[in-house]
Amino acid sequence: MNSMICKPTESSVYLPSIKELCIFLSDYAAGLLGCGATCIRIEKNITRISLFFGYDSEMTIMPSHIHLTIWNKEHTDSYSIIRRMHKTGISFDMNTKLSKLSWEIADGKIGFQEATLLAERIYHTSSVNPRVVLFLASCANASFCRLFGGDFISMGVVFIATLVGYYIKQIMLEDGADVRFVFFCSAFFSSVIGAGGHIFGWGTTPEIALGTSVLYLIPGIPYINSVSDMLDGHYICAFSRFMNAIVLTACLSTGLCGGLFLMGLGCF
């Protein structure tokens, strides 16, 4: 695949210096790591861009940092940077846009200076309207309830439980609250509402409504990424992401249990 990458010429494309490229790629890698990209994706994108400009790259990916070194072809000159990952939260949109940017560079569609401007724009692009995400997440979780055999009344309970819990998650994260405490609070309030089916006898499948009321909090992406990183040999990142997912799952479970005991369903 590397042989298919078109090399630029000085007359057609601005060739960045080793320092300029290292600064750009370190920010680029930090952005990918922060938005939830796997280590193998980060490596391939960085290699693709650096080879296009005629440089070699060596990178160490840590759970929250990127250590990147750019070399010239003769390995007589290099520049290294350690960059902390961007705390943007998991974003498929940013992940996709940054990956697309690497291909546009490698295909010669955009130059280095334009790529720098586009990358900055992607880093600071506002996410999807929170109210739209809130509504769609509630609909998706209600669909899970139906998928597991819940009736339409249980779907309504799950929709409201998710609506309240996810809204609490959004406002707490905006205020900078610790994500573990956010998961606990969201699960607690969602489980309290989900338990309403048992307390008031709503529907014929209240246990399914209760069980699916907190599914929106399951940290599926960290679990999937940890397996991907492990298979690719990035054991430190794999272990870090797996343990982070375990901690979030424990906070979710604690909030769920707290809601059950509050509603008198501790023996459920």
Secondary structure by P-SEA (a helix, b strand, c coil): ccccbbbbcccccccccaaaaaaaaaaaaaaaaaacccaaaaaaaaaaaaaaabbbbbbbbcccbbbbbbbccccccbbbbbbccccccccaaaaaaaaaaaaaaaaccccaaaaaaaaaaaaacccccaaaaaaaaaaaaaaaaaaacccaaaaaaaaaaaaaaaaaaaaaaaacccaaaaaaaaaaaaaaaaaccccccccccaaaaaaaccccccaaaaaaaaaaaaaacaaaaaaaaaaaaaaaaaaaaaaaaaaaaaaccccc
